[in-house]
Amino acid sequence: MTHRIRRADYFYTTVPDVPGEAYRLLSLLAELGIGLLAFHAIPIGPSHTQFTLFPDDPLRLRDEGKKAGLVLDGPHPAFLVQGDDV
């Protein structure tokens, strides 16, 4: 079993916790040509969800996201561990 550990940057964004918002956000990123290495979603409070986005190109997410009106907090440094889940 091999693992890959690398440095990555991530961003936070918060969306309303309603059906379809995750799809809307991920579709927008795809339309902008922004690939993700990983993402995580967690509910915060009764009416919002916070997404953690690990883009393959942090500068592109920052620039294109700003043009598209996304409110992003980041980039923040992290380590991304990828491997087989056994």
N, C-alpha and C positions, 0 to 999 in steps of 0.2 A: 504494500500500500504506500503510494507516494503522496506527499503533501507539498504544496507550493505556498510559501509565505512571502508576501511582498508588501511593500509600502503602497498605500492607496489614499486618495483624498475622498472625503464624503461631504454631503450637503444634507441639511434638513429642510423640509417644507411641510406645511400643515394644510390639510384640506378638510372641508366639512365631511362629517361621517354620515354620508348618505349613499345609497346604492348608485354605482356608476362613476363615482369620483376617482377611484383608483384607475379604472379603465380610461377615463378622460385624461388623467395625468400621464399614464404610460403611453397612451396613443399620441399625445402631444409630443412626448420625447421621441417617439419613433418617427413622427412626421418631421421633426427637426434634425433627424439623423444622429441622435445621441444614443449611443449604446451604453448599457449598464453591465458592470461586472457583477453587481449584486444590488438588492434592495431589501428593505425591511419596513414593515408597517406595524404600528402599534397604536391602539386607541389612547387618546389623552382626554380625560374628562368625558362628559356624556355626549358631546356633539362634534368632536374633531378627531382626526387621525393624523399622526405624524409619520411621514415617510423619511427614511434614511436612504439616500441615493448614492451609490458608488459608481460614478461614471467612468468609462474608459478614457475619456478626454475631459478632465475637470475644467479647463479653460473654455472649451466649447459649451459645456453645460452652463457655466457662469454667463457667458456672452449671449448665447442663444436664448437661455432662460430669461434673462433680463429683457431682451427684445420682446419675448412672448408674454411678459408680465408675471412671470413666476416670482414669488418671494422666496428666496433661498438664503439659508444661513450656512455659510461655509466659504471656502473649503476648510475642512478640519483634517488633520493627519490621523491615519490609522494603519493597522496591519490587517491585511486580508489573507486569511488562511483558506486554501482550497484543497480538496482531496476527496478520496473515496470515503463514503459514510458506511462504516462496517460495524 
